[in-house]
Amino acid sequence: MVKHIISFVIRKVPRKHLQLFSHFALRMMKVFYIGNNVTCPVCDSNFREFVPYGRKPPRKNALCPNCLALERHRLLWLYLKNETDFFSEEAKLLHIAPELCFIDRFEKIESLEYITGDLESPLAKVKMDINEIPFEENSFDMVFCNHVMEHIPDDIHAMKEVYRVLKPGGWAILQSPQDMNMQDTYEDPEITDPKDREEHFKQSDHYRIYGLDYGERLKKGGFEVKEIPYPKQLDQDLVKKYALPEEEIIYLCTKPD
């Protein structure tokens, strides 16, 4: 029942409203998930399992009811914690389409100058279009922009904009949903009707489904790209404990010095 309700709400309620109000309802559900089978590394909370989440069908064991971290957020948190100096490095970060589970935690990092931006999200402090980022070139040490490029008609241009505002030697994390069974990205600019887009691209506001060539598309934005199959580098007991995506690739995108 829960998974069907969540699936319906995600499909029918506008994203900006979900971002404002959904966390109140979801946090009330914590009592129904008491247990110690899984742990969220973002908020250090333990549960019997995570809440199902997604459109059709909802993914099992996906959403932390405390901080609202999904599988990809938990993976990124672990990568930043274990493989980078993110939490201690003096740096300036632009976070495009900021995720609720990260905002308060990133704002508390004293070494970080943290700026959030988005065209529609009520969580972001700067109203901005990723196609025209309102900052000078070489402004940021880091840019995070996750699950955005599939929503952009000209994704290569958006990638070039992220590249432009990065400082030389700076790096970006630009995750997007992928079909790991497809070599080439599937897109068709002639598919414009929202219902047709949902049928072809899984969401009415998607313009494509990325394949395994996503890293090559990022390179067209100017980046040096390192593809990191991070879940496969972790102990599989930890992958299960944190309910991580087993096949997700982290795309570390660097602007050359």
C-alpha positions in Angstrom: 0.0 0.0 0.0 2.7 2.5 1.0 4.6 2.0 -2.3 1.5 2.6 -4.4 0.7 5.8 -2.5 4.2 7.1 -2.9 4.3 6.2 -6.6 1.0 8.1 -7.1 2.1 11.2 -5.2 5.5 11.4 -7.1 3.7 11.2 -10.5 0.9 13.6 -9.7 2.3 16.3 -7.3 4.6 19.0 -8.8 8.2 18.5 -7.7 8.5 21.9 -6.1 5.6 21.1 -3.8 7.1 17.7 -2.9 10.3 19.4 -2.0 8.5 21.7 0.4 6.1 19.3 2.2 6.9 15.6 1.6 9.6 15.4 4.3 7.1 16.2 7.0 4.9 13.2 6.0 7.8 10.8 5.4 9.4 11.6 8.7 6.2 10.6 10.5 6.6 7.2 9.0 9.8 6.5 10.9 8.0 4.7 13.7 6.8 2.0 11.2 10.4 1.3 10.2 12.1 0.8 13.5 14.8 -1.7 13.4 18.5 -2.3 12.7 18.8 -4.0 9.3 19.9 -1.0 7.4 21.8 2.2 8.2 21.7 5.6 6.5 25.3 6.9 6.4 24.1 10.5 5.8 22.2 10.8 9.1 23.4 7.7 10.9 19.9 6.4 11.5 19.0 2.7 11.6 15.8 1.1 10.3 14.2 -2.2 9.6 14.3 -1.2 6.0 14.1 2.0 4.0 10.8 3.3 2.5 9.9 2.2 -1.1 10.3 5.1 -3.5 10.0 5.7 -7.3 7.4 6.0 -10.0 6.5 2.7 -11.7 7.4 0.4 -10.0 8.7 1.9 -6.7 12.1 0.6 -5.7 12.2 -1.4 -2.5 14.4 -0.3 0.4 15.2 3.1 -1.2 14.3 6.2 0.9 15.6 7.1 4.4 12.5 8.3 6.3 14.7 10.5 8.5 16.8 12.6 6.1 15.2 11.5 2.8 18.5 10.2 1.3 18.0 7.8 -1.6 20.4 5.1 -2.7 22.4 7.5 -4.9 22.7 10.1 -2.1 24.0 7.5 0.3 26.5 6.4 -2.3 27.7 9.9 -3.0 28.0 10.7 0.8 30.2 7.6 1.3 32.4 8.5 -1.8 32.8 12.1 -0.6 33.7 10.9 3.0 36.0 8.1 2.0 37.7 9.2 -1.2 37.9 13.0 -1.1 38.8 15.9 1.2 35.3 17.4 0.7 34.5 17.7 4.4 37.7 19.5 5.4 38.9 21.3 2.3 38.6 25.1 2.0 36.4 25.3 -1.1 33.5 27.0 -2.9 30.7 24.7 -4.0 27.8 25.3 -6.4 25.1 22.8 -5.7 22.5 22.7 -8.6 19.1 21.2 -7.8 20.2 20.7 -4.2 18.9 17.6 -2.4 17.2 18.1 1.0 19.3 15.4 2.7 22.5 17.4 1.9 21.6 21.1 2.3 21.7 21.5 6.1 24.7 19.2 6.4 26.7 21.0 3.8 25.8 24.4 5.3 27.3 23.3 8.6 30.8 22.6 7.0 32.8 25.6 8.1 35.4 25.2 5.4 32.8 25.3 2.7 31.4 28.3 0.9 28.1 26.8 -0.2 25.8 28.1 -2.9 22.6 26.4 -4.0 20.9 27.2 -7.3 17.9 25.9 -9.3 15.3 27.2 -11.8 12.3 26.0 -9.8 13.3 24.4 -6.5 12.1 26.4 -3.4 15.1 24.9 -1.6 17.7 26.8 -3.6 18.9 30.2 -2.7 19.8 31.4 -6.2 17.2 31.2 -9.0 19.2 30.1 -12.0 19.0 28.3 -15.3 21.8 25.7 -15.8 21.9 26.8 -19.5 22.9 30.3 -18.3 24.6 30.0 -14.9 24.8 33.5 -13.5 28.4 33.3 -12.3 31.7 34.3 -13.9 34.0 31.6 -15.3 36.4 30.0 -12.9 34.2 30.7 -9.9 33.9 27.4 -8.1 36.2 24.6 -6.8 33.3 22.1 -7.0 29.9 21.7 -8.7 27.3 19.1 -7.8 24.5 18.6 -10.3 22.7 15.3 -9.9 19.7 13.9 -11.9 19.4 17.1 -13.9 20.9 16.6 -17.4 18.2 14.2 -18.5 15.8 17.1 -18.0 17.7 19.5 -20.3 17.0 19.7 -24.1 20.7 20.6 -24.9 22.5 18.7 -22.2 26.0 19.2 -23.8 25.5 23.0 -23.5 24.6 22.6 -19.8 27.7 20.5 -19.3 29.8 23.3 -20.9 28.2 25.8 -18.5 29.2 23.8 -15.5 32.7 23.5 -17.0 32.9 27.2 -17.5 32.2 28.1 -13.9 34.6 25.6 -12.5 38.1 26.7 -11.6 41.0 25.0 -13.4 41.7 21.9 -11.3 38.2 22.0 -10.0 35.8 19.0 -10.1 32.2 18.2 -10.5 29.9 15.3 -9.8 27.2 15.0 -12.5 25.2 11.9 -11.9 22.2 11.0 -14.1 20.0 7.9 -14.3 21.3 5.3 -16.8 20.2 2.1 -18.4 23.2 -0.1 -17.9 22.0 -2.5 -20.6 22.2 0.2 -23.3 25.5 1.2 -24.9 24.1 4.4 -26.5 21.9 7.1 -25.1 18.4 7.0 -26.4 16.9 10.4 -27.4 14.6 11.7 -30.0 13.9 15.5 -30.2 10.7 14.8 -32.2 9.1 13.2 -29.1 7.6 16.3 -27.5 4.3 15.2 -26.0 4.6 14.6 -22.2 2.8 11.3 -22.4 5.0 10.1 -25.2 8.1 11.2 -23.2 6.9 9.2 -20.2 6.5 6.2 -22.4 9.9 6.5 -24.1 12.0 8.2 -21.4 10.2 7.0 -18.2 9.2 10.6 -17.2 7.2 13.3 -18.9 9.9 15.8 -18.3 12.8 13.7 -19.5 14.5 14.2 -22.9 16.6 11.0 -23.0 17.7 7.8 -21.3 21.5 7.7 -20.9 23.4 4.6 -21.8 26.9 3.6 -21.0 28.1 6.4 -23.3 27.2 9.0 -20.6 30.9 9.6 -19.8 31.6 10.4 -23.4 28.9 13.0 -23.5 30.4 14.6 -20.4 33.7 14.8 -22.2 32.0 16.8 -24.9 31.4 19.4 -22.2 35.2 19.8 -21.9 35.8 17.6 -18.8 38.3 15.0 -18.1 36.1 12.2 -16.9 36.9 9.3 -14.5 34.2 6.6 -14.3 34.2 5.1 -10.8 32.1 1.9 -10.2 32.2 2.7 -6.5 29.7 0.1 -5.2 31.9 -2.6 -6.6 34.9 -1.2 -4.7 33.1 -1.5 -1.4 32.6 -4.5 0.8 29.3 -6.1 -0.3 28.1 -6.3 3.3 28.3 -2.5 3.4 26.5 -2.2 0.1 23.7 -4.3 1.7 23.8 -2.4 5.0 23.5 1.0 3.4 21.2 -0.2 0.6 23.3 1.2 -2.1 22.8 1.0 -5.9 24.9 -2.0 -6.9 25.8 -0.8 -10.4 25.9 3.0 -10.3 28.9 4.7 -11.7 30.2 7.9 -10.1 31.3 10.4 -12.8 34.1 12.5 -11.5 34.5 15.4 -13.9 37.6 17.5 -13.7 38.5 20.8 -15.4 42.2 20.6 -16.4 44.7 23.0 -14.9 
